[in-house]
Amino acid sequence: MKPVVVSRQARADLREIGDFIAADNPMRARGFVSELRTRCQALGRQPMMGRPAPEIALNVRILIFRSYLILHRVLDDRISIDRVLHSARDRSIVPPYE
């Protein structure tokens, strides 16, 4: 099992998702963000879940959870969660990977 590391930007994405949902339903916001985090952690056990996303970068994968996209990379020593975005959001905002 590989450790799952959530980037600063992905943590900010999760906070924004929680804030957005909390505007209508604070209880659901906490539960939903918790479900998203659990889905991210599952990548430690099954790192190849999701599909490759060569349109973003060669080593990036996308795991879908409900209407959200978990952008991650499988590295030698860890799984890196880079972004968590709503599927309707413009993905051109995703900074280029090196």
N, C-alpha and C positions, 0 to 999 in steps of 0.2 A: 504494500500500500504506500502510495506517495503522499507527502503532505500537500495540502491545498493552501496556496497563498493568494489572498485577495488583495489586489492592488489598491492604492489610495483612490484612484479614479473609480474603481468598481465599488469601493465602500461609499464613495460620494453618490454613485448611481443608486445604490440601495437606500441611502438616506432620502434621496429625491423621490424615489418610488414610494417609500413609506409616507413621506410628507404629502404626496399627491393623493394617495388613498385615504390618509387620515383626515383630509379636508371633508370627506363624506362619512368615513367610518373608522375612527381611531382604533377600535378593537380589531377590526379586520386588517388594518395596516400592519399591526404587530405580527399577526398570524401569517399574513402573506409574505412579509419580508423574511420571517423565520422559515417558511417553506422554501423560498428562493435560496436562502443560505444552506439549507439541508440538501437541496439539489446540487448546489456547488460542491459541497463536501462529498457527495456521492462520487464525484469524479476521481477522488483519491483511490477508490476501490475499482472503478471502471473508467480509466482515463480516456478511452477511445469512444466514449458515448458522444453522440452528436455527429455532425457531418463536417468534413473539411470545408474550409471557406477560402479557397484560393483567390477569390475576388478581393479579399482583404489582404491576405498574405499567405505564403505557402504553408506555414506551420500553425496557422490559426484554425480552430474548430469552433463550431456554433452548436450549442446545446439549447434546445427550445424547452421552455417551461411556461405553459399556458401562452400568454401573448408576449413573453419576454425572451430575449436572446442572451445567452450567457456566452460571451466570447472568451475563449481560453486557449492556452498553449500547453502542450505536453512537453515538458523539459526533462532532461536527464534526472534531475534530483527533486522535481516538484511539478505540481500542476499550477499554472499561473492563471488566475481569473483576472482578465484585463478590463472588461466592461460588462455591464448588465443593462441592456437597452430594450425599450418597448419595440416590438416588431414593426410598428407603424412609423417609428422615428427615422429620420433621414440618417442613413449609415455613413454618408459622406463626412459626417462630423468626426468619425473615428480617425484618430491620427494614424498616419502611416506607420507600419511596423518596419523595423530595420532588419 
